[in-house]
């Protein structure tokens, strides 16, 4: 009878050590979040361009970067480019084994105008930040670029909005 309780803490310790090696590090979590943010920026530009595909020049800037988040904008004959910053933070553990990682990146978003029936395209890729850019997180990692034709963009499912006290069958609050 004494053997079972004596082994229980040892089994629990071995199990905990074995499982802790499977969890993602703070850097891996922050990198995944940073890539998701790149994907979100790319999707946002695709959506805005699909909803208003005709503008060029300053009119395109106003419809694509409504809140002036870009740190740099360039106008070209057949496209407009924006440089944006993104950042992500993640932490793991707690107490004495707390680990936090802050990452950031600059993105170059190129919106090609297209002509005729072609609505153009959007390409989003990581770039070196312009001089003097305050990059949240300070460190950067490798991210995957994204590119898509505007006419191939498909809107995601619309989200139902529920008011307090209503029966919500599609989620919401």
N, C-alpha and C positions, 0 to 999 in steps of 0.2 A: 504493500500500500504506500509506503514512503517513496518508492521509485517514481510513481506517476507525478506527484507534485514536484519532485526535484527535477524532473525532465521538462515539465510544462514551461518554466521560464526559458530554458535553453531552446525549446522548440519555437517559442514566441520570438526570441531574439533572432534565430536563424531565419524565420519567416519574414521578419521585419527587414533584416539586412538584404534578403533576396528580393523583396518587393521594392526597396528603395532604389535599387539599380535600374529599375524599369521606368521610373518617372522622368519626365523631361526636365532639363536644366532651365534656369531662368533665361539664359541666352537663347536656347531653342524656342522657348515660349515667346520671347520678345521678337525673335526673327520671324516666327509664324505670324504674329500680330502685325509686324511691319509689312510683310508681304500681303496680308489681308487689307491693310490700309492702301497699299499701292493698287490692289485690285479694286478697292472702293473708289479711289480717285479716277481710275480708268473707266469704271462703269458709270460714274457720275458724268464724266465728259461725254461718253457715248450717249447716254440718255438725253442730256441737254441738246446735243447736236441732232439727234434723231427727232426731237420735238420741234427744232427750229433749224433745219438744214441749209437755209439759203444765205444767211448773213456772212459777210466777209469783213476783214479789217476791224475797225473799232466796233462796229455793230456786232461782230462775232465775239469780240472780247467781252462786251456787255452781256451777251446771252450766255456765254460759257463760263465766265468768271464773275458772276454777279456780286460776290462779296469781296472781291479784290484780294483773294488769298495768295495769289502768285507773287513771288519776289522779283520776277522778271518776265516780261512779255515782249515777243518779237513778231513783227508783221512781215510776211513774205508774200510774193505774188500768188502762190497757190496754197498757202497754209498760214497758220498762226501757231506760235509755240509759247508755252507757259512753263516756267520753272516754279515748282511747288516744294514745300518741305513737309515731311511727315515724321512722326516719331512714335515710339512705343516703349512701354515699360513693363517689366514682369518681375515677379519675385517668387521665390520658393522657400520652403522651410519656415522656420519661426524660431524664436528664442535665440540661442547661441548659433544656430546653423542657418540664419537668415541670409539670403543672397538676392540682391536686386541688380538688374541690368537695365540700362537706359540706352536705346538705340535711336538713330535718326538717319534720314536720307533725303537727298534732293531728287526730284523727279522732273524729267523733261516730258511734257505732254505736247505732242504734235497733232494738230487737227488739220488734215488735208481737206480742202474744200470740195473737190469733186466737180464734175460738170455734166450737163445733160441729165440723164437718168441716174448717174452715179452720185450718191450722196456723200462720198468721201470716206475718210477713215480716221481712226484715232490710234495713236501709238503712245504708250507710256513706258518710259525706261529710266532706270537710275542713272544719274550723272554726278559729276563733281560739282559741288555747290559753288555758286559765284562768290568771289571775294567779298568778305564782310557779312556773309549770311550767317545769322545766328541759328545754328542747327540744334534743335532740342535733342538731348541725349548725347551729343558729342561724338559718339562712335557710330560707324555704319557697317553694314554687312552686305554680302552679295544678295541681290534680289533678281527675280525673273521679270523680264519685260513682257508687255502685253501689246497686242495689235489686233484690231478688228475693223471690218467695214461697217459703216454706220447702218446700211440697209439690212445687215444681218443681225443687228441688235434686236433682241426680243425683251419686252418689258417683263419684269418678274410679276408674280401674282400680286394683285392689289390687296392691300391690307384693310380689313374691315375696321372701322372705328366704332366702338361701342360707348355709349354714354352711360354714366352711372345709373344703375337701376334697370337698364335694358337687358334683355336676354341676349347674350353674346354667344353665337355658335361658331364664329370664325376666329376666336381668340380676342385679344384686346383687353380692356379693363373695365 
